[in-house]
Amino acid sequence: MSQWRNTLIIMNLLLSVTAACIAAPISMEKNLELAQRNFQAKNYVEAEKVLQALLANKKLDAFHITRVKALNLLLKCYYAENKLSDASKVFKELLPILKHNYGAEDRDYLQSLKNYQALAIKLGRTEESRSLSREIDIAENPGLTLGYIDRKGKLVIKWSLKFLEFVNCYNLPGPFSEGLASVYQGDPEGKIAYINKEGQTLIASSKWQRGLPFHDGHAQVFNLSSVALIDKKGEIKVSPHHDFYPTERREGLWGSSGGGNYIDDNGEVVITVKASRLRPFHEGMAAVCLQEAKDQYSPFGYIDKTGKVVIKAQFTDAKDFSEGLAPVQKFVEDKTIRRDWGYINVKGAQIVEAKYDWADEFSEGLAVVAQVAEDPWKMDYGYINHSGKEVIPLRFDWAEAFKEDLALVHIPGKGDRYDHAFKNGKGGFIDKSGRWAFIDKSGKVVLKAPENAEEVWSFSNGLSRIKIKNSYGFMDKSGTLTIAAQFRFADDFSEGLSGIAKW
């Protein structure tokens, strides 16, 4: 559920960026071209008039790329006419936009800072030049603190990186599992290592760029298009082989991304099945997309650990078994039919009727299900038990699986549900007047998140991750913000520690 929520947010962020990119009317682009022609013809005064009119247009967003281009061209005009005081004013408007759009580590921002400092020196503005020196130093040597905090918020493991060393999201501290966590600590080639809870490196950086958590003494590690399996000594148990997206290793087996093979911890292919897609094993069974048909709608079925098809291919989609049941989507030729998710048992018998538009795996005795509301763009979420009874009515506009006896939900408000809110540049699918909350297994709201919470996550190790004003902190089960929202990144607690990043 959390992953789906994050996907929705990312999709709408992308849509907002796209909308921003086309926001400037065509006439603005033409005016910019006109100013460029005047500048090239050395008609600086005419170019300045066009640019000033363009920048004064209230329809032009403060951070739009057209504004950046116009300001840069205006700078060139003022420099050409030696209007240094006017150029200084342009810098003051341009620099915050560059920093907002591209970040303090951006090269264009850094170069603009240096150009502005040179201008300040030329104008005899000593104090302004000194201030810019500090900004340049930060931009040239930006850094961030990464590490792990305990449940009191104390930073117990710490290291620092420059922004340019921070290659990608895989460089964020990984969760602890079986006493180890994968981390990136500045290796020049972007390699990771595994550390213990004292911060000691037990498996040194070698050639792996990403590592998954340990399970049963083994972990999958990745390097570009290769995957391998290592033990807690860092010894390779399964040699690297070409595989872009293998399934996560579960119950001692993992499947190849191309479909067809499951590999054991010795690197032996123990199951070969004619399938285009493989899922991890759960409770001794794995959902696979069997290639019984040549079209893209080949149905899903289930195999056991011998590779035998124990539940025939008959589902459009199928999820993992949990607590003896698996959510499956009825296979129908008419793709417009809705309410086709239900649950089967390990023998393939239909236990819960296929009547839902969405269904999740069981957790702590209950499973999240949803149906399309009266408005086809909205969903109503609730919970069923193992017999299919709706023990918590479908009355929420978001719901997640139960963890630690509580479930995260979003209570609908009086406004238009799923209002796409963008406040101060921050966005998410939240209700105008609704609220994030936690319910118990009777459906009673036992805890409400702060009203200013932008995002909330399920409890883990007794704490819920919460996002306020684009920073992360943690809330306990009494609703107290025990760790203030202060981190640019924070992961859920695992084995008593949470990976964080702060800059």
C-alpha positions as CSV (number, residue, x, y, z in Angstrom):
1,M,0.0,0.0,0.0
2,S,2.7,2.4,1.0
3,Q,4.6,1.7,-2.3
4,W,1.3,2.3,-4.2
5,R,0.8,5.6,-2.4
6,N,4.4,6.7,-3.2
7,T,3.8,5.7,-6.8
8,L,0.7,7.9,-7.0
9,I,2.5,10.8,-5.5
10,I,5.5,10.4,-7.9
11,M,3.1,10.2,-10.9
12,N,1.4,13.4,-9.9
13,L,4.7,15.2,-9.2
14,L,5.7,14.3,-12.7
15,L,2.4,15.6,-14.1
16,S,2.9,18.8,-12.2
17,V,6.4,19.2,-13.6
18,T,5.1,18.6,-17.1
19,A,2.4,21.2,-16.6
20,A,4.9,23.7,-15.3
21,C,7.1,23.1,-18.4
22,I,4.3,24.1,-20.8
23,A,2.9,26.8,-18.6
24,A,4.5,29.7,-20.4
25,P,2.4,30.8,-23.3
26,I,3.9,30.7,-26.8
27,S,4.0,34.5,-26.9
28,M,6.5,34.5,-24.0
29,E,8.8,32.2,-26.0
30,K,8.5,34.5,-29.0
31,N,9.3,37.5,-26.9
32,L,12.4,35.7,-25.6
33,E,13.5,35.0,-29.2
34,L,12.9,38.6,-30.1
35,A,15.1,39.8,-27.2
36,Q,17.8,37.3,-28.3
37,R,17.8,38.7,-31.8
38,N,18.1,42.3,-30.5
39,F,21.0,41.2,-28.3
40,Q,22.8,39.6,-31.2
41,A,22.2,42.7,-33.2
42,K,23.6,44.8,-30.3
43,N,20.3,46.5,-29.8
44,Y,20.7,46.2,-26.0
45,V,18.1,48.8,-25.0
46,E,15.4,47.1,-27.1
47,A,16.4,43.7,-25.8
48,E,16.1,45.0,-22.2
49,K,12.7,46.5,-22.8
50,V,11.4,43.1,-24.2
51,L,12.9,41.2,-21.3
52,Q,11.7,43.5,-18.6
53,A,8.2,43.3,-20.0
54,L,8.4,39.5,-20.1
55,L,9.7,39.3,-16.5
56,A,6.9,41.6,-15.3
57,N,4.2,39.2,-16.7
58,K,2.4,37.8,-13.8
59,K,1.5,34.7,-15.8
60,L,5.2,33.7,-15.8
61,D,5.8,31.4,-12.8
62,A,8.6,32.6,-10.4
63,F,10.7,29.5,-11.0
64,H,9.9,28.8,-14.6
65,I,12.8,28.0,-17.0
66,T,11.7,30.9,-19.2
67,R,12.3,33.3,-16.3
68,V,15.8,31.8,-15.9
69,K,16.6,32.3,-19.6
70,A,15.3,35.9,-19.5
71,L,17.3,36.8,-16.5
72,N,20.5,35.3,-17.9
73,L,20.0,37.3,-21.2
74,L,19.3,40.5,-19.2
75,L,22.6,40.0,-17.4
76,K,24.4,39.8,-20.7
77,C,22.7,43.0,-21.8
78,Y,23.7,44.9,-18.6
79,Y,27.3,43.6,-18.8
80,A,27.5,44.7,-22.5
81,E,26.4,48.2,-21.4
82,N,28.5,48.2,-18.3
83,K,25.4,48.6,-16.2
84,L,27.0,46.8,-13.2
85,S,24.5,48.0,-10.5
86,D,21.6,46.7,-12.6
87,A,23.4,43.5,-13.2
88,S,23.8,43.1,-9.4
89,K,20.0,43.4,-9.0
90,V,19.5,40.6,-11.6
91,F,21.9,38.3,-9.8
92,K,19.9,38.8,-6.6
93,E,16.8,37.6,-8.4
94,L,18.5,34.8,-10.4
95,L,20.4,33.0,-7.7
96,P,17.5,32.0,-5.5
97,I,15.7,30.6,-8.5
98,L,18.8,28.5,-9.6
99,K,19.2,27.2,-6.0
100,H,15.5,26.3,-5.8
101,N,15.3,24.6,-9.2
102,Y,18.6,22.8,-9.2
103,G,20.0,22.8,-5.7
104,A,23.1,24.3,-4.0
105,E,25.4,21.7,-5.6
106,D,24.4,22.7,-9.2
107,R,27.3,23.9,-11.4
108,D,25.3,26.7,-12.9
109,Y,24.4,28.0,-9.5
110,L,28.0,27.8,-8.4
111,Q,29.2,29.7,-11.5
112,S,26.6,32.4,-11.0
113,L,27.7,32.8,-7.4
114,K,31.3,33.3,-8.6
115,N,30.2,35.8,-11.3
116,Y,28.2,37.7,-8.7
117,Q,31.2,37.8,-6.3
118,A,33.5,39.2,-9.1
119,L,30.9,41.9,-9.8
120,A,30.6,42.7,-6.1
121,I,34.4,43.1,-5.9
122,K,34.3,45.4,-8.9
123,L,31.6,47.5,-7.3
124,G,33.6,47.7,-4.1
125,R,31.0,45.8,-2.0
126,T,33.4,44.1,0.4
127,E,30.8,42.8,2.9
128,E,28.6,41.4,0.1
129,S,31.7,39.7,-1.4
130,R,32.5,38.0,1.9
131,S,29.0,36.7,2.2
132,L,29.2,35.3,-1.3
133,S,32.5,33.6,-0.3
134,R,30.7,31.6,2.3
135,E,28.0,30.6,-0.2
136,I,30.6,29.6,-2.7
137,D,32.4,27.5,-0.1
138,I,29.2,25.7,0.8
139,A,28.4,25.1,-2.9
140,E,31.9,23.8,-3.7
141,N,32.0,21.5,-0.7
142,P,28.4,20.6,0.1
143,G,28.0,17.6,2.3
144,L,25.5,15.6,4.2
145,T,25.5,13.5,7.3
146,L,24.3,9.9,7.1
147,G,24.0,7.2,9.7
148,Y,21.6,5.6,12.1
149,I,19.6,6.9,15.1
150,D,18.3,4.9,18.0
151,R,14.7,5.1,19.3
152,K,15.6,8.2,21.3
153,G,16.8,10.0,18.2
154,K,20.5,9.8,19.2
155,L,22.9,9.5,16.2
156,V,24.8,6.3,17.1
157,I,26.4,5.6,13.8
158,K,27.6,8.5,11.6
159,W,29.6,9.3,8.5
160,S,29.7,12.3,6.1
161,L,29.7,12.6,2.3
162,K,29.9,15.4,-0.2
163,F,26.9,15.7,-2.5
164,L,28.9,14.8,-5.5
165,E,29.9,11.5,-3.7
166,F,26.2,10.8,-3.1
167,V,25.6,8.9,-6.3
168,N,22.0,7.7,-6.1
169,C,19.2,6.6,-3.8
170,Y,21.0,3.3,-3.2
171,N,23.6,5.3,-1.2
172,L,21.0,5.9,1.6
173,P,21.6,3.7,4.7
174,G,19.8,0.4,4.3
175,P,17.7,-1.3,7.0
176,F,19.3,-3.6,9.6
177,S,18.5,-7.2,9.2
178,E,20.1,-10.1,11.2
179,G,22.5,-7.5,12.7
180,L,23.8,-6.1,9.4
181,A,23.0,-3.2,7.1
182,S,24.2,-2.2,3.6
183,V,25.8,1.3,3.4
184,Y,27.7,3.5,1.1
185,Q,30.4,5.5,2.8
186,G,32.2,7.3,-0.1
187,D,33.8,4.6,-2.1
188,P,35.0,6.4,-5.3
189,E,33.4,3.7,-7.5
190,G,30.1,3.7,-5.7
191,K,30.5,0.4,-3.9
192,I,28.7,-0.6,-0.8
193,A,29.7,-2.4,2.4
194,Y,27.8,-4.1,5.3
195,I,28.2,-2.8,8.8
196,N,27.1,-4.0,12.2
197,K,25.3,-2.0,14.9
198,E,28.5,-0.6,16.3
199,G,29.3,0.8,12.9
200,Q,32.1,-1.6,12.2
201,T,32.6,-2.8,8.6
202,L,32.2,-6.6,8.6
203,I,31.9,-7.0,4.8
204,A,34.1,-4.5,3.0
205,S,33.3,-2.7,-0.2
206,S,34.2,-4.9,-3.2
207,K,32.4,-4.6,-6.5
208,W,28.7,-4.4,-5.4
209,Q,26.7,-1.2,-5.9
210,R,23.6,-2.4,-4.1
211,G,22.8,-4.9,-1.4
212,L,19.6,-6.3,-0.1
213,P,18.9,-7.1,3.6
214,F,20.1,-10.5,4.9
215,H,17.6,-13.4,5.3
216,D,18.6,-16.7,6.7
217,G,22.3,-15.7,6.7
218,H,22.4,-14.7,3.0
219,A,22.0,-11.5,1.0
220,Q,21.6,-10.7,-2.7
221,V,24.1,-8.1,-4.0
222,F,24.0,-6.3,-7.3
223,N,26.4,-4.6,-9.8
224,L,24.9,-3.1,-12.9
225,S,23.3,-6.1,-14.6
226,S,24.8,-8.9,-12.4
227,V,23.4,-10.4,-9.2
228,A,25.2,-12.7,-6.7
229,L,24.5,-14.2,-3.3
230,I,26.9,-13.7,-0.3
231,D,27.0,-15.0,3.3
232,K,27.7,-13.0,6.4
233,K,31.5,-13.4,5.9
234,G,31.1,-11.7,2.5
235,E,32.0,-15.0,0.7
236,I,30.2,-15.5,-2.6
237,K,27.8,-18.5,-2.4
238,V,26.3,-18.0,-5.8
239,S,28.6,-16.5,-8.5
240,P,27.6,-13.3,-10.3
241,H,25.4,-13.9,-13.3
242,H,23.5,-11.7,-15.7
243,D,20.1,-10.8,-14.3
244,F,18.5,-7.3,-14.2
245,Y,15.6,-7.8,-11.8
246,P,15.6,-11.2,-10.1
247,T,12.9,-11.9,-7.5
248,E,13.7,-11.3,-3.9
249,R,15.2,-14.4,-2.3
250,R,12.6,-16.1,0.0
251,E,12.6,-19.5,1.6
252,G,16.0,-20.3,0.1
253,L,15.0,-19.7,-3.5
254,W,15.0,-16.8,-6.0
255,G,13.8,-16.5,-9.5
256,S,15.4,-15.1,-12.6
257,S,13.9,-11.9,-14.1
258,G,13.5,-13.5,-17.5
259,G,11.4,-16.2,-16.0
260,G,11.8,-19.9,-16.1
261,N,14.3,-20.7,-13.3
262,Y,14.5,-20.7,-9.6
263,I,18.0,-20.9,-8.0
264,D,18.9,-22.3,-4.6
265,D,21.6,-21.1,-2.2
266,N,24.2,-23.2,-4.0
267,G,23.6,-21.6,-7.3
268,E,21.9,-24.7,-8.6
269,V,18.8,-24.4,-10.9
270,V,16.3,-26.5,-8.9
271,I,13.1,-25.4,-10.6
272,T,12.5,-24.8,-14.3
273,V,9.1,-23.7,-15.3
274,K,7.7,-22.4,-18.6
275,A,6.8,-18.9,-17.3
276,S,7.3,-15.3,-18.3
277,R,7.1,-13.9,-14.8
278,L,8.1,-15.3,-11.4
279,R,7.2,-14.2,-7.9
280,P,9.0,-15.0,-4.7
281,F,8.1,-18.1,-2.6
282,H,5.8,-17.6,0.3
283,E,4.4,-20.4,2.5
284,G,5.9,-22.9,0.1
285,M,4.2,-21.6,-3.1
286,A,5.0,-19.0,-5.7
287,A,2.8,-17.2,-8.2
288,V,4.0,-17.5,-11.8
289,C,2.7,-16.3,-15.1
290,L,2.6,-19.5,-17.1
291,Q,3.0,-19.2,-20.8
292,E,0.0,-21.3,-21.9
293,A,-1.1,-18.5,-24.2
294,K,1.0,-16.5,-26.7
295,D,-0.6,-13.1,-26.0
296,Q,0.4,-10.7,-23.2
297,Y,-2.5,-11.9,-21.0
298,S,-1.1,-15.2,-20.1
299,P,-2.7,-16.2,-16.8
300,F,-1.1,-16.7,-13.4
301,G,-1.0,-19.9,-11.4
302,Y,1.0,-21.3,-8.5
303,I,3.8,-23.8,-8.2
304,D,5.3,-25.6,-5.2
305,K,9.0,-26.1,-4.5
306,T,9.3,-29.1,-6.8
307,G,8.1,-26.9,-9.7
308,K,4.8,-28.7,-9.9
309,V,1.8,-26.5,-10.9
310,V,-0.5,-27.0,-7.8
311,I,-3.0,-24.3,-8.7
312,K,-3.6,-24.1,-12.4
313,A,-3.1,-20.9,-14.4
314,Q,-6.4,-19.1,-14.3
315,F,-5.8,-15.6,-12.9
316,T,-5.2,-12.2,-14.5
317,D,-3.0,-11.4,-11.5
318,A,-2.0,-13.2,-8.3
319,K,-0.2,-12.1,-5.1
320,D,1.7,-14.0,-2.4
321,F,0.2,-16.4,0.1
322,S,-0.1,-15.1,3.6
323,E,-1.8,-16.8,6.5
324,G,-3.0,-19.5,4.2
325,L,-4.7,-17.3,1.7
326,A,-3.7,-15.4,-1.5
327,P,-5.5,-12.5,-3.2
328,V,-6.2,-13.3,-6.9
329,Q,-7.8,-11.5,-9.8
330,K,-10.3,-13.4,-11.9
331,F,-9.2,-13.9,-15.5
332,V,-11.8,-12.4,-17.8
333,E,-11.6,-11.6,-21.5
334,D,-13.6,-8.4,-21.0
335,K,-11.0,-6.0,-19.4
336,T,-13.7,-3.5,-18.4
337,I,-15.2,-5.8,-15.8
338,R,-14.4,-4.7,-12.2
339,R,-14.7,-6.1,-8.8
340,D,-12.8,-9.3,-9.7
341,W,-10.4,-9.7,-6.8
342,G,-11.0,-12.4,-4.3
343,Y,-9.0,-14.9,-2.1
344,I,-8.1,-18.6,-2.6
345,N,-6.6,-21.1,-0.2
346,V,-3.6,-23.3,-0.8
347,K,-5.7,-25.9,-2.6
348,G,-7.0,-23.2,-5.0
349,A,-10.5,-23.1,-3.6
350,Q,-12.3,-19.8,-3.7
351,I,-12.7,-18.7,0.0
352,V,-13.6,-15.0,-0.5
353,E,-15.8,-14.1,-3.5
354,A,-14.2,-12.1,-6.3
355,K,-16.0,-8.9,-5.8
356,Y,-13.3,-6.3,-5.0
357,D,-11.5,-3.8,-7.2
358,W,-8.3,-4.3,-5.1
359,A,-7.1,-6.7,-2.5
360,D,-3.9,-7.0,-0.3
361,E,-2.2,-9.9,1.5
362,F,-3.4,-10.8,5.0
363,S,-1.5,-9.4,8.0
364,E,-2.3,-10.0,11.6
365,G,-5.6,-11.7,10.7
366,L,-7.0,-9.0,8.5
367,A,-6.6,-7.9,4.9
368,V,-7.2,-4.6,3.1
369,V,-9.8,-4.6,0.4
370,A,-11.2,-1.8,-1.7
371,Q,-14.1,-1.0,-4.1
372,V,-14.6,1.9,-6.5
373,A,-16.8,4.5,-4.9
374,E,-19.6,6.4,-6.6
375,D,-17.0,8.6,-8.2
376,P,-15.0,6.2,-10.4
377,W,-11.8,8.0,-9.5
378,K,-12.2,7.2,-5.8
379,M,-11.8,4.0,-3.8
380,D,-13.3,3.0,-0.5
381,Y,-11.1,0.9,1.7
382,G,-11.8,-1.5,4.6
383,Y,-10.8,-4.8,6.1
384,I,-12.0,-8.4,5.9
385,N,-11.2,-11.5,8.0
386,H,-10.2,-15.0,6.8
387,S,-13.8,-15.9,6.1
388,G,-14.3,-12.8,3.9
389,K,-16.5,-10.9,6.4
390,E,-16.0,-7.2,6.2
391,V,-15.2,-6.6,9.9
392,I,-14.2,-3.0,9.3
393,P,-16.5,-1.4,6.7
394,L,-15.1,0.1,3.5
395,R,-15.2,3.7,4.7
396,F,-11.7,5.0,4.4
397,D,-10.1,6.7,1.3
398,W,-6.8,5.0,2.1
399,A,-5.8,2.0,4.3
400,E,-2.7,-0.1,4.9
401,A,-2.0,-3.5,6.4
402,F,-2.1,-4.0,10.2
403,K,1.3,-3.8,11.9
404,E,1.9,-4.0,15.6
405,D,-2.0,-4.2,16.1
406,L,-2.6,-0.9,14.4
407,A,-3.4,0.1,10.8
408,L,-2.7,3.4,9.0
409,V,-5.8,4.9,7.3
410,H,-6.9,8.2,5.9
411,I,-10.2,9.4,7.2
412,P,-12.3,11.2,4.6
413,G,-13.2,14.8,5.3
414,K,-16.0,17.0,4.1
415,G,-14.1,18.2,1.1
416,D,-13.4,16.5,-2.2
417,R,-11.6,13.3,-1.4
418,Y,-8.2,12.7,-3.1
419,D,-7.8,16.5,-3.6
420,H,-4.4,16.9,-5.1
421,A,-2.8,19.4,-2.8
422,F,0.3,21.3,-3.6
423,K,1.2,23.7,-0.9
424,N,4.6,25.5,-1.0
425,G,5.8,23.1,-3.6
426,K,4.9,20.0,-1.6
427,G,2.4,17.6,-2.9
428,G,0.5,14.4,-2.1
429,F,-2.9,12.8,-2.3
430,I,-4.5,14.2,0.8
431,D,-8.0,15.2,1.8
432,K,-8.9,18.9,2.2
433,S,-10.3,18.3,5.6
434,G,-9.5,14.6,6.3
435,R,-6.7,13.2,8.4
436,W,-4.2,10.4,8.7
437,A,-5.0,8.2,11.7
438,F,-4.4,4.7,13.2
439,I,-7.2,2.3,13.9
440,D,-7.4,-0.9,16.1
441,K,-8.8,-4.2,14.9
442,S,-12.3,-3.1,15.9
443,G,-12.1,-0.2,13.4
444,K,-11.9,2.4,16.2
445,V,-9.6,5.4,15.7
446,V,-7.1,5.2,18.5
447,L,-4.6,7.8,17.3
448,K,-4.6,10.8,14.9
449,A,-1.5,12.1,13.3
450,P,-0.7,15.8,13.6
451,E,-2.9,17.9,11.3
452,N,0.2,19.3,9.5
453,A,1.5,15.8,8.7
454,E,2.2,15.5,4.9
455,E,2.9,11.8,5.0
456,V,2.6,9.0,7.6
457,W,3.9,5.5,7.7
458,S,2.9,2.3,9.6
459,F,4.4,1.6,13.0
460,S,7.7,-0.3,13.1
461,N,9.6,-1.0,16.4
462,G,6.9,1.1,18.1
463,L,7.4,4.3,16.1
464,S,5.7,5.7,13.1
465,R,7.7,7.7,10.5
466,I,6.1,11.0,9.8
467,K,6.8,13.8,7.3
468,I,6.2,17.5,8.3
469,K,7.4,20.4,6.2
470,N,9.4,18.1,4.0
471,S,11.4,16.7,6.9
472,Y,11.1,13.4,8.6
473,G,10.6,12.6,12.3
474,F,8.9,9.8,14.4
475,M,5.8,9.6,16.5
476,D,5.1,7.0,19.2
477,K,1.8,5.2,19.9
478,S,0.6,8.0,22.2
479,G,0.8,10.5,19.3
480,T,3.9,12.2,20.8
481,L,6.5,13.4,18.3
482,T,9.4,11.7,20.1
483,I,11.9,12.5,17.4
484,A,11.4,15.9,15.9
485,A,11.0,16.2,12.1
486,Q,14.6,17.2,11.2
487,F,15.9,14.7,8.6
488,R,15.9,15.0,4.8
489,F,15.5,11.2,4.7
490,A,14.6,8.7,7.3
491,D,13.7,5.0,7.0
492,D,11.4,2.9,9.2
493,F,13.0,1.5,12.4
494,S,14.4,-2.0,12.0
495,E,16.1,-3.8,14.9
496,G,16.1,-0.7,17.0
497,L,17.8,1.6,14.4
498,S,16.7,3.9,11.6
499,G,18.8,5.0,8.7
500,I,18.8,8.8,8.2
501,A,20.3,11.6,6.0
502,K,20.6,15.2,7.0
503,W,22.1,18.2,5.3
